[in-house]
Amino acid sequence: MAAHTLVIMCKEPRPGLVKTRLAADIGALPAALWVRHRIATMVRTLAHERWTVVLAVAPNRAMTSALIPRALRIPQGPGDLGDRMARAFRVAPPGPVLVVGTDIPGLTRDHVARGFELIARHKAVIGPASDGGFWAIGLDTRRPIPANLFQGVRWSTENALSDTLATCPPPAYLPLLDDVDTASDLARLSD
């Protein structure tokens, strides 16, 4: 059986460097503390013997940061979000890989398990978000990764999902979940 890898894309939770739209509403320190809490919660609650949790860390200098919980880490590297997620797929061990963000309070271990089940039966899996983006994307890295994966995606817009779908194999879908970008999202979706 191939290794299953859950990659959590995370930025070092330093005030002013993470969740800038949320920080504009609630302040840089509270936004950074929320991200720090989310990363720790995800590492703890999404761990399972059926998969390995890996933190894809940005910036690269934060690979040893004490602000990020202990877990396996890989550097995100340079480029936009698409470049960094594509790199995570390329450096992951061969097998099913599910990539998620840190700002999805509704994400559970059952969602992760379902993602891996769908990757086994389909070429790709995606978890849409109501804002036009997505909270998860998965591929089996034993198959070729599309060379144009995430090229031309308009990140942080209502087009992010549709743009991504144009660059990946036809996916199966996970449930719709929402992310936290603003204080109103936080109030509605918080842990």
C-alpha positions in Angstrom: 0.0 0.0 0.0 1.3 3.4 -1.0 2.0 6.0 1.7 -0.8 8.5 2.3 0.3 12.0 2.9 -1.7 14.9 4.3 0.1 18.2 3.5 -1.0 21.2 5.5 0.1 24.5 3.9 1.1 26.9 6.7 2.8 30.2 7.1 4.8 31.0 10.2 2.2 32.7 12.4 4.0 36.1 12.9 1.9 39.2 13.3 1.6 41.2 10.1 2.7 38.2 7.9 -0.4 35.9 8.0 -4.1 36.3 7.3 -3.8 40.0 6.3 -7.5 40.4 5.5 -8.4 39.0 8.9 -5.7 41.1 10.6 -7.2 44.2 9.0 -10.4 43.4 10.9 -9.1 42.1 14.3 -5.5 43.1 14.5 -2.2 41.5 13.5 -1.5 39.8 16.8 -5.0 38.2 17.2 -4.8 37.0 13.6 -1.4 35.4 14.1 -2.5 33.8 17.3 -5.6 32.4 15.5 -3.3 30.9 12.8 -1.0 29.4 15.5 -3.9 27.8 17.2 -5.3 26.4 13.9 -2.0 24.8 13.0 -1.6 23.2 16.4 -5.3 22.0 16.4 -4.9 20.5 12.9 -1.7 18.7 13.7 -3.4 17.2 16.8 -6.8 16.4 15.5 -6.0 15.3 11.9 -3.3 12.9 12.9 -4.1 9.3 12.1 -2.2 6.0 11.6 -3.5 5.7 8.0 -1.6 8.8 6.8 1.4 11.0 7.6 0.8 14.7 8.4 3.4 17.0 6.8 3.5 20.8 7.3 4.6 22.7 4.2 6.1 25.8 5.8 6.6 29.3 4.5 8.8 31.2 4.5 11.6 28.7 4.2 13.5 30.3 7.1 10.6 29.2 9.4 11.4 25.5 9.0 12.8 25.5 12.6 10.3 28.1 14.0 9.1 27.4 17.5 5.8 29.1 16.5 4.9 26.0 14.5 4.1 22.8 16.3 6.4 19.8 16.0 5.6 17.7 13.0 7.3 16.6 9.8 8.1 19.7 7.8 9.0 20.6 4.2 9.7 24.1 2.9 7.1 25.6 0.5 9.8 27.3 -1.5 9.3 30.3 -3.8 6.5 31.4 -6.1 2.7 31.9 -5.8 0.4 29.5 -3.9 0.1 27.3 -7.0 3.8 27.0 -7.4 4.1 26.1 -3.7 1.3 23.5 -3.8 2.6 21.9 -7.0 6.0 21.6 -5.3 4.4 19.9 -2.3 2.9 17.3 -4.7 6.2 16.8 -6.4 8.2 16.2 -3.2 5.7 14.1 -1.4 6.3 10.3 -1.2 4.7 8.4 -4.1 1.0 7.8 -3.3 -2.1 9.6 -2.5 -1.5 13.2 -1.4 -4.1 15.6 0.0 -3.2 19.3 0.4 -5.2 21.5 2.7 -4.9 25.0 4.1 -4.9 26.0 7.8 -8.0 28.3 7.7 -10.8 25.7 7.5 -12.4 25.3 11.0 -14.9 22.7 9.7 -12.2 20.3 8.4 -12.3 16.9 10.2 -10.4 13.6 10.1 -13.5 12.2 8.3 -13.0 14.7 5.5 -9.4 13.7 5.2 -10.2 10.0 5.1 -12.9 10.6 2.5 -10.4 12.6 0.4 -8.0 9.6 0.4 -10.8 7.2 -0.5 -11.7 9.4 -3.5 -8.1 9.8 -4.6 -8.0 5.9 -4.8 -10.9 5.9 -7.2 -10.4 9.1 -9.2 -7.5 11.0 -10.8 -8.0 14.0 -8.5 -10.2 15.2 -5.7 -11.1 18.8 -4.7 -13.0 20.3 -1.8 -14.8 23.5 -2.9 -15.3 26.5 -0.8 -18.4 28.8 -1.1 -16.2 31.8 -1.9 -15.1 30.3 -5.3 -11.9 28.8 -4.0 -11.2 25.4 -2.5 -10.0 24.0 0.8 -8.4 20.7 -0.4 -6.9 19.2 -3.5 -5.6 15.7 -3.9 -3.7 13.7 -6.4 -2.0 10.3 -6.5 1.6 11.2 -7.1 2.4 7.8 -8.6 0.6 9.2 -11.7 2.2 12.1 -13.7 1.4 15.5 -12.1 0.1 17.8 -14.8 2.9 20.2 -16.0 0.4 23.1 -16.0 -1.1 22.4 -12.6 -2.2 25.7 -11.0 -0.9 27.8 -13.9 -2.9 31.0 -14.5 -5.0 30.5 -11.3 -6.4 33.8 -10.0 -5.7 33.2 -6.3 -7.9 34.9 -3.6 -10.7 35.5 -6.1 -14.0 33.8 -6.9 -12.2 32.2 -9.9 -9.7 30.2 -8.0 -11.6 26.9 -8.2 -12.7 27.2 -11.8 -9.2 28.2 -12.8 -7.7 25.2 -10.9 -10.2 22.8 -12.5 -8.8 23.8 -15.9 -5.3 22.6 -14.9 -6.0 19.3 -13.2 -7.6 16.0 -14.1 -11.4 15.7 -13.7 -11.9 15.5 -9.9 -14.2 13.9 -7.5 -15.7 16.3 -5.0 -15.5 16.6 -1.2 -18.2 18.5 0.7 -18.3 22.3 0.5 -16.5 23.9 3.4 -15.7 27.5 4.2 -12.4 29.2 5.1 -11.7 32.2 7.3 -10.6 35.4 5.5 -12.4 38.1 7.5 -13.8 38.8 11.0 -17.3 37.9 9.8 -16.0 34.5 8.6 -14.3 34.0 11.9 -17.5 34.8 13.9 -19.5 32.4 11.7 -17.0 29.5 11.5 -14.8 29.7 14.5 -13.7 26.6 16.5 
